[in-house]
Structure formats: C-alpha cells, structure tokens
C-alpha cells in the first residue's frame, strides 16, 4: 500500500498490523482525559500490565519464604538471572553465554573499561563520537584519570563537519585509521541519543580491530530498537539499559555482552564480586576468585529480584511478539512518520523545523529527531497541550520515537496533524 497523508491509510495499516493487540498489554498514560500520544519510548518505555502481579509475586514469596526464597521462590532467586540470556539472545544477537543481566548501564561501562581499556606504551587513546550521551564521556574521563592520563591528551572525539548535524561514517573510520597504533579503545553509541543516527557497528568494529584496538558500544538507544548481531559482528563488548525500548522501568537492571573469545580467558583482568564466582564453588567462600563461565563472570552483587521481575515481564512480551516483527513494524512506523514530516516541510515556504536524523533505512531506528528553528520550546509545550508526550533536548531538538509494541499508525497520523497545526500557527 502506497503511503498517503489521509487517515484511512493509517487506519488500514493498523487493521493489518499483526502486533496491534500488544498495545493492550501496556498502560497508556493519560493527558487531558484521554490516551496520550506517547512517543517517548526512547527515554522511558511504558509499563507492561503484567508487571504489577510479577512484582507482587516476588514480594509474596519474600514474605512467605524469607531467605529460603533463593531456592524455593517461584523464580528461584539464586539462579534467576541465568534465564535472561535466552530471552535476550535474539534482541542483541549474542550467544547465551556472552550475555549477562546485571547492574546498570554506567556501572557496566566502568566494569568493561576496567577490563578492556589497558593502556600500554603508545596505545592510550580512546575514540568517542561527538555529542555522545554525557555518561559515556564521564566514564572515559574518569577511567583515563584513574590510569594517570587525561582526556585532553587521550580522548579523540569525532565531530560532525561544519554545518552538518550528524557524523559521516567515513570520518569515524578515518579517525580510527589515523589514530592507529596509539588507539587502545573505540567506545561509541550504537544509536546516538540526540540525533537518532544509527552507526555501522560492524564496520566500526572491523576498522578498530584492523589497527589493533578493541571496540565496545553503548547500546542504550539501540537495544530493542534496531537489529543487532553482536557476536557475528565481532564486537568486543557492549552495554545497555533496559528502561527505554525494553520497557523495564526507571533505573532498571542493565545488560552486558562480552564476546566469547574474551569470556573464555579466565586470566582477563576484571573487577571482582562474589556473584561472579563459579556457581559450583560460590558458597565455599574461597579467598581466590574463580570466575563463572561466560559473561556471568563479570557480575558483582546479588541480582535485584524486583527489577528482574519487571524485566522478565517485558522480555516475555518481546518473545511472544517475535523480534523480527518488532523490527519490521518499527521501520514502518518511523518511515511513515518521516513521510508525514516531509509532507509538512514540502507544503511550507519557510519550514520551521528540519529532520536531523539520517533518512536512509539503515540510518535510523524508531527515533526521529527534528531541529526547531525558532520558538522550539514553545512548540514542544504546545504538543503536550495537544496530548503528545515527546522529548525535548536542549538547545532546540524534539525527539520522537513511536514504539512498535504500543504505538499505532493512526497516532503517527494524528501527531503529524497536530504538529502541522502548531508550526503553521493556526
């Protein structure tokens, strides 16, 4: 069906949507007495309706079993985190033993840098993308400081060219090649949080390895949003949070991928904690650390059972939906949004915004960022007054992310009409 800017097209797409019923599995926020148009899944995903019972079950088991809940609760707390690699393997494209659910994103980035940033001789530099999420820069700056280095000398930031909003892939690859034997680590976001630009993870990883450097990714805005094949792409490590597209609640438990060529090396340096000890000797309380097999050997502390309950509730929805279907609908929704935004731009002699997200299919996921040329914050506030929950980023960008599990094509259509009304001052 050819796209058009009539509501009958949007309704027809919704009637053919094989994921349409999954909207009913989430609570939709209300604004002004009706369901909001919630395009903020790139910041905080919506709550699955199964979450409350899942959490109450764990509280009930805690009340009934006390410490014996580790063995006798419905989810056997002691081994519960071992179930998650199977739920995540298709979403991140990793082998189960390469995946672990633990901690939160920034902590996991620190843990990975403690292992994979090993400055030696000339190899001391780290490459990051311009306008990375601030925590990424904080992590790198503090790890450089701990190593007796400085970000002024050792951090290489690849910036967009003058007058451009997004990075050119070739500039990233050229920076890797130019840094060469001085490069220790590349740490880049799989999807840039500000522009929504998707980076070519496979090419960046390959280029890093060609100069002898390691390569890791912050996948906060990528996981659950775009196709990932971390094992096949030979990525050294990756970290993500689960409260955005994975709908697991504010501050939810994070996740880590570590390629098996690293997890098979028990001598690899790491920060150690008792939850990362081999399960066969965990309660022998030995002084010497014997790591668990795979990425699980990087765990530090006891798994947070309430957060696991929420995370499992969401991942089970992904499993029922089929991640290929999620990706397919995500592309269709964002493609329709881009089409309607361009219709608004084409009909205006003096457009008040521009799309800064790359528009080729592989250049973006669900998120589309628009740069407001004037009165941007006022126009953003007007969106909320008209029932739209989106995301404002200083100084002048609105981020829009229709999520495939709970957003509809008619919502995209309605949003476009609201935005057109606002920007044209009607």
N, C-alpha and C positions, 0 to 999 in steps of 0.2 A: 504494500500500500504506500503510495507516494505521500510524503508529508504535506500538510497544509495547515493554515492558521485558523481553522474552524473547529469548534468544539466537537462536532460529530466525528472528526478524525481522532481526537483524543479519547472520546468515549469508545470508539471502535477498537482502538489499541488496548484499552482497559478490558474490554469484553473478551479479547483474545489472549490476555495475559495469563500464562499458566502459574504465575506467582501471586495472582490477585488475592487469593484467600489468606495469604500470610500477613496481610495488613491487619487482619483481625486478631493476630497473635501479639499485637503491641498496643500499649496505651498511647493514644494520640493526645498531645497537650491541647488545652482549650484556650482560645483567645476570644474575648467579646462574645462568649456564649456559644461558640461553635468550634469544631475542629480547626486547629491552626494548620496552615501550610508549613510543614516543618522541613526546612531544607538545611538543617544544621547537623546532619549525621556525621559530617567530617570533624565535628567538635565534640559532640556527645550524642551517641546513638540512643534510641528510645528504649524504654523498659519492656522486655517481654512479659506477657501476662503470667507466665509460669514461674517467674522469679519469686514472687511472694511466698507461694507454697514451698518452693525449693528451700528458701531460707528458713521458713518456719519448721520444715522437716529437720534441718540440722540443729536448730535451737531445741527442738523437742528431743532429739537424740542426745544432745549435750545434757539436757535436764535429766533424762532417763538413765543414761549410762555413765555420765561423768568421764573419767579418764578411760574407761573401757570402750568408749565410743571410737577410739583409734582402731579397735579391732572389730567391734560389734555394731557400729552405726550402719545405716543403710548404704553409705558410700565408703565405708572403711577408711577413715581419715588418713591412716598411715600410708596407704597405697593409692589414695585418690588421685594425686597429681600424675600418676603413671597412665591414667586413662586419656589424658588430654592430647598426647601426640597423635593418636589415631583420629581424633576429632579435628586436628589442625593440619594434618599432612597434605590434604588436597588444597587447602587455602594458602599455604606457604610453599608448597612444592618441595617438601623435605622428607627424608626418611624418618620414621618414628623415633629412632634413637638419636637423631640430630636435633630434636625439638624438646624444649622443656618450658613449662609454665612456672614462673617464679617472679617474685619481687615486683618492681615497677620499672618503667622504661629508663629513666635516668640512672637509677641504680644499676640496671643491667648494662647500660652503656659504659659505666665506670668499670664494672667487672670485666667486660670484654676488652676494654683498653688495657686493663691491668695484665691481661694475658697476651693480647695481640699487638700492643704498642711497646716494642722492645728496642728503643733507640740504641744503635751501636755505630761507632765510627762515624761515617758520613750520613748514615741513614737515621735522620732525626725528624724529618719534616712530615707534616700531616696536611692533606688536601681536603677542603670542605667547600661546599657551594655557597655562593653569596645568598644572603637572606635565608640561611638555614634557621630552623627553629632555635631560639636562644639557648635552650638547654644543651644542644649539641655543641655550641661554641663554649659554653661554660664547662662542659665535661672535658673537652680537649684542652682548654686553657689550664684547668686545674691539674690535668694529667701531665701536661708539659711542665708546669711548675713543680710538681712532685718529682719529676725527672731532672730538675735543675735546669730546665730550658725555659724559653719564653715564646709566647705566641707572636710577638713582634718579629722574631727571627725564624721561627719554625712553622708557623701556620700559613699555609698558602690558600688564599680564598679566591676561587674562580668567580669572576663577576660578569654580569651581563654587559654587553657592549653599549657604548654611549647611545642613548635614545631608545634602547630596547628594554623590554621588561623581563624576558626570560633568557636563560642561558642557551648558548649553542653547544650541542653535544661535542662538536669538534674542538671547542675551546677547553672543555673538560679533558678530553683525550690529549690535546696538545700540552696542557699543563702537566699531566701525568708524565708524558714523554720528556718534557723539558726538565722536570724535577729529577727524573731518572734515578741515579744511584744514591741521591740524597733523600729519596722518598721512602718512608717507613710504612705509612698507612694512608689509605683513602677512606674517608668516612662521610658518606653523603646520604641525604634523604631519598628514599625510593620515589616519593612524590613530594614536591616542595609544598609546604603548608600554606604559603602565601599566594603563589600563582596557580597551584594545582598542576604544575608541569610534571609529567612522568619522565623519569630518567631511564636511559637504556642500561639496566643493571648488568646485563650480560656483557655488553661491550666495555663498560667501565671496569668490570672485574677482570676481563681478559687483558685490557691495557695495563692495569695495575700489576698483574702477575708478570707481564712481559718485561717490566722494569725491575722485578724482584721485590715488589711491595705487596702487602696484604690489603684486603679490601672488605669493608663492612658497610652496612646500611641501617639507617633509622627508618623503619617501615611503619611509623605511626599512622601515616596518611595513605599507606599502600595496602596494608593487610585488610582483607575483606573487601577491597575496592578494585584491585587490578589483578591480573594473572601473575603469579609468582612461580618460578621454578628454581628455587634457591640451590638445590642440590645439583641439578643439571647445569646451571649457570656457573657453578664452581665458586660461589660466594663463600668467603671465609667465615663470616658471622653476620647475623642480623638481629635486631631487637625491635620490639613493637609494644604498643599498649593495646588494650582490648576494649576501651570505653568509647571509641569512635564508631567505625563501621561494624565492629564486633559486638556492640550493644551490651557491654558487661558492667556498666555503672561507673560513676565518678571514682577515679583513683583505683580502678580495678587492677587485678593481678596482670602482670605483663608476660611476655614470652620471648624466648631466645632460640635462634637457630645457630648451630655450630657444625660446620662440615665434618663429615666422618673422618677425613684424613687427620683432623686435629683431635677429635674426641678419642681416637684410638691411641693417642700418645699420653700415657699417664704421667709422664715427666713434664708435660707442658705446665709452666708456672700459672698459678691462679690464686685468687683469694679463696680461702677455705672456710667451710662451715659444716656443722655436723649433719645437716640434712643432705649434703652432697656425698656422704660416705656410702660405700658399697653396702647394699641392704643386708648382705649376709653377715656383716660384722658391725652394723650400725650400733647395736646395743651392747657391744663388747667394750665400748668406751675406751678404745685404744688411743694412745698418745699420738701415734703416727697416722697421718691421713691416707686412707686408701679410697680413691675416688670411685663413685658409682660409674657404671658403663655409660658411655654416650654423654650427651649434653647435660644429663641429670647430675653429673659430677661437678657442675658449677653451682649447684644450689647451696644456699647458706642456712636459711632458717626454716622452721616448721611452716608447712604450707598453710595459707589462710583459708580455713574451711568455708567461711561465709562467702568470700569472694569466689571461691571455686564453685559454689552452688549457683551463683549468678552466671558465671562464665559458662558453665555446662548448659544451663538453660538456653542461652543464646546459641551456642555452638550446635546444639541439637536441632534448632530451627534451621541453621545452615545445612545440616546434614539431610534433613527432610526435603529442603528446597532443592538441593543439588547445587554445588558451587558454580558449575558451568552455566546453569540457568540464572544464577545471581549475576554473573558477569555479563551475560547476554542482555538481560534487562537493564543493567546499569548503563551499558553502552547505548541502548535505545533511549533511555530517559535523558541522559546527558546530551545525546545527539539531537533529540527533539528540543531540549532547552536551547542549545546553540542555534538551531534553526529559527526558533521564535525570537531570540535576541537579535539575530541578524535581520529578521523582518522589521523589527523596531528601528534598527540602525538605518536600514535601507529606505525607510519611509520618512526619515528626518533629514532636513537640510543642514542641521547643526547638531549632530549627535552629542548627547550629554554624558555618554559613557563609552568605554571601549572594552572589548574582551581581551584580557591579557593571557589567558590560558591557551596553550597551543591547541589548534583545532583539528589537526590530523588525528585519526582514530587512536593511534598508539601514543599520542602526546598528552592525553588526559584520561582521567578516570571519571568518577562521579562529579568531582568538584569543578565548577566553572567560576572563575574569578573575574569580576568586572571592576574596572577602574572608573570612578566617578570624577568627572572633570570639574564640576562645581556643585556646591551645596550637597555634597555627598552624604554627610551625616544626617542632614535634614531629610533627604530622600530615603535613607535607611530607616529613620524613625517613622516615616510615613508608611513604609512597608509593614512595620509592626502594627501600626494603627489600622491597617487593612488586613490583618490576620496572618501575616507572614513572619515566621521566625527564621531568620538567616543569621549571618555573622559579619560583623564589622571589624576591619583591621586597619589601624592607623597606617598611613595618613588618609587614604582615600579608596580603599578596596572593600567591596562586598563579596563575600564568599557564598556560593550557592551549591548545595550538594544534595540533589534528590537521591534517596537511597532505595535500592530495588526491592527490599523486603517490605517496606511500608509506604512508599510514595507511589502516586498514580500519575498517569499521563494527563488526566484532567486537571490535577493540581498544577502541573507544569504549565498547562494552557492558561489556567486562571491566574497563576503568578505573572505570566507574561502580560496579560491584560492589565493587571494592577500596576506593574512596573511602567508599562507604556502610558497609562493614565497619569502616573506621578511625574515621569520625566518630561512629558509634554505639557505639564502644568494645567491639566484640565480640572 
